[in-house]
């Protein structure tokens, strides 16, 4: 039984590390000090290195963790939100958070082009169907115009997020909100 407790603790520690690293990456970038991530997770620096021997290992794990969190959030938001459009709006907000974290990933993994391509494929395979489900639910409820493609919306949100880290005057969320309002068409506004 003690082995299971340690195993559960290790899983909790890893999840706390990934959540803390994602939060730190959003505010400080992927080159943030490891001690900042450790403090956010409430663990020692050694714990981070036991789970993730290199910064690239940590960045990849955060990326995968955020993809999975974003993918799992779609159906949960659709179930819990007041409307499919509200669920879509909340999901796009999570997706934008993910994209802000993701921008530093390419630099952190520059030497591993094949690894980055595999991660991008995983990203598309997991998130495009979730976005499509949310869009279809909102269209079926007549909350948005039909025929909006998930990949195009995700690409548009991604493009709006570019530049966030280099210009403090730029708030992509304002433009993302305008984009979402545009999905509704004049009859839904």
Secondary structure, 3 states (H helix, E strand, C coil): CHHHHHHHHHHHHHHHHHHHHHHHHHHHCCCCCHHHHHHHHCCCHHHHHHHCCCHHHHHHHHHHHHHHHHHHHHHHHHHHCCCHHHHHHHHHHHHHHHHHHHCCHHHHCCCCHHHHHHHHHHHHHHHHHHHHHHHHHHHHCCCCCCCCCHHHHHHHHHHHHCCCCCCCCCCHHHHHHHHHHHHHHHHHC
